[in-house]
Amino acid sequence: MPIVFSNPATIAPPVSRYSHAALVSGGGPRLVISGQVGLRPDGSLPPDGEGQIAQALANLGAILKAHGMGPAQLVKMTVFLTDRALVAPWRAARDAFLAGAAPASTLLIVAGLADPRYLVEVEAEAAG
């Protein structure tokens, strides 16, 4: 399934590693992934934002892998952070995880998530 990422020259360029749009053509599989938080497989939660970011991305990677996909098949990510100070750590971890891919993306700073201990949540869509 071809995926074409674009950043039209008629609007401001992205401010970090993402694309303004992802055009998905063809009839291949589409994977919609629920919001992933920093819970480890054993149900424990890292106490800090950077640990939760790393685990949320590990969870996202595990779901992609379970469906025969990887970060290159991501077309959209939506990220919820509860602390603006986590933006830079999020971007660094995301860039390493994506390994050069740049899906469409939305980043929000929110007052809280479903559990007050959660500091980050990442939902995504993949195609391929």
N, C-alpha and C positions, 0 to 999 in steps of 0.2 A: 504494500500500500504506500504510494508516494506521499510524502509529507514535505511541503514547501514552507519554510519559515520566511517571514518578510518583515522589513522595517522600511515602510515607504519614505521616500526622501521628502515628502510634503508635510511630515510631522517631525517633531523633535526626536532624536535617536534615544534608544533605551539608556537609562542611567546606570545600569549594571548588566549582569549576564542574563538576558532574556530577549525574546523577540516580541514584537507587537502583535504578531498574528501567526497562526499555524493553519495552513490549508491542507486538509486531509482528503485525498481523492481515492476512489476505488471502494471496493466492498469488503475489505479485510476486517480483521477483528478490532474491536474498540474495547478498551479496559477502563472502567470508571472505578477509581480507588477512593474508598472512604477516608476521612481524616485520620491520619496516623499521629499518635502522640509518642512520647518517649518511654512507653512501657517496654521493659525487657520481656523476653519470652517467659521468664519465670514470674512475671507480674510485678516485679520491683520497678522502682522509678528512680533514675538518677536525681540527686538533689539540686543540681544546678542547670541553668539554661543550656550551656554548651553540651553537657552530657545528654540532655533531653533532645537537643537538635541532632546529635550524632545518632541516637537510638531511633528517632523518628525517621531519619534518612535510611538507616539500616532496615527498618521495618518496610519502608517503601521499596527498597531494593529487593527485599525478600519476596514481596508480593509480585513485583515485576518478574523476577526470576521464576517464580512458581507458574507463571503464564508464558514462559519462553521469551520474555522481553527484558530490556535493560533501559538505562537512562536515555539512550538515543531514541527510544520510541515514545518518550514523554512528549505530549503536545501542549499540556497546560498544567501548571501548578498554582495552587492557592495556599498561601501561608498565613497563619495567624500567630502573632507573637504577643505576649502580655507585657513586654518591656522593650521600649525603644532601644535600650542598651544592647539588646540581642541582635539588632539588625546587622552589624558588622560580623559577628560570629556566624550568623545565619548565612550571609552571603559567602563567606570563606568556605564554610562546610558545603554549601550547595554547589559552589563552583568546583570543588574537588569531586563531589559526587557525580556531577553532570559530565565531567571529563570533556569539556568543550561543547557539549550540546547547549542549546539556548531555547527551551520551550517558552511559549507564552506564559506570563506569570502575573500574579497579583499578590501583593504583600500588605497585610493589615495589622495595625497595632490595636489590640482589643482590651477591654477591661477585664476579661476573664474567660476561661474555657469551662467545659462541663465539670471538671474537678478542679478546685482551687490550687491543687499542687501542679497541674499541667501548665507549662510555660510556653509550649509550642505545639502547633497542630499543622499537619501538611496533608492536603488532599490533592489528587492528581488525576489526569486522564492520559492514557497512552493509546497508541494505534500502531498496528503493524501486522 
